[in-house]
């Protein structure tokens, strides 16, 4: 059954979209990852214009993050103050990102920049995940000792703030910068940015793992909401019909995934996910370097 | 009295003349199976049936032209192995859609001059670069690229012989509107050519528009983009909350 997407201005198979949402949702349920970094390139492969895919995916992430943050909220795993600082940086970063997006679109470079960003990030994430899963499949548990409080150059930065829930006393500039960078990624790539923010919060800020996920989700909700709004205003690229179909598939898939995740061997699955990520990345890279069918293309100017 | 008689005579003359015109059928008559092409939820392209009556001997060409707009054409070059958009030009007077049908090959009956004046056939489309200075090195390859891309997208079709005569005068043809057709007012021009002369032309209009929810969504997104953005966020928040609530109970 075909459905016409009003903003993407194309018709696609409704079951393919639901299946895609369900599949990616399931992976995110199993691994506890956002899934935006997989969904957006898959939408490219379906022929959805990259600008629409990125903006719409931001909208879908609002839904999945709201759903996720509620669960963490009930367990009290959200550091609101830290989330607020990250969020402030995120709003600045994503606002700048959407502006940059519009400029690049005007110049005809947006598709290229989106795809190149994906190639870079997917290569990094995929390789790291693969290495980690191979390592842990080989070695029996090597208890990693968490390092005691260390003083680095970061602790010399001004504007120190106390974050009670995270038991930290650090410069507000750090979470601000992380938030800004993640906001920029959200705007350009249509991802929540959890895959960058979570490691940064743990290793750079030294936050306790228990509050990291909930806090990052809180930040992601507002940043992706900001991206959705600004993309809608500046570029009119948010397709609510597409977003709703992905949400339905994603929500159901995530619930199924969470249940499956408990039953399966985590490390092998992680290796599999790494291979999927690298596969998507390889396809994207290949499309960038292979001689196009036609080196000329038709473009649109600004808005539409 | 005389004045009245004069008016009466005049009126009947007009009437008789009019009747005469209809009776002699000196004009092409064309009708569409549907004067509106509706893009709805399940839209995956459509075929429009066109039929008409020719007033006499001759060959028929039908041209369907979409709304005119400016079109950017970009050329990719390889930079460090990656294909990147480099040169671009903007062409003016580009129809968003162009389809043509005739009862036999154009070169068999259509003189080049007529084809050129009425822009019949893709090679006769007269679009021009908007800014001539930026295309010092010639823009012909951009023009060809535009035609090629539009044809690949199914938006420019060049398919003579799809117009079929039923008997002597009655003709019909089918025009394919792909799923990616743009909205607007389309012109349908019919030309009757007899012995290398343009005998008659007829123009009718066709409306392509979005219908139903899709149309509302598109209009809303473009006219009230702020409210649209807010609504998109609200829907997402609600969906997230609903999902959480539903599966917590289950």
Interface residues (C-beta under 8 A of the other chain):
Chain A: X1 X2 X3 X4 X6 X7 X9 X10 X11 X59 X60 X62 X63 X64 X65 X66 X67 X68 X70 X71 X108 X109 X112 X116 X221 X225 X228 X229 X230 X231 X232 X233 X236 X238 X240 X241 X243 X244 X247 X248 X251 X254 X255 X288 X289 X291 X292 X294 X295 X296 X297 X298 X299 X300 X301 X303 X304
Chain B: X39 X40 X41 X42 X43 X44 X70 X71 X72 X73 X74 X75 X76 X77 X81 X82 X83 X84 X85 X88 X90 X141 X142 X145 X146 X148 X149 X150 X152 X179 X180 X210 X213 X214 X215 X217 X218 X221 X222 X225 X226 X228 X229 X230 X231 X232 X233 X235 X236 X237 X239 X240 X241 X243 X244 X247 X248
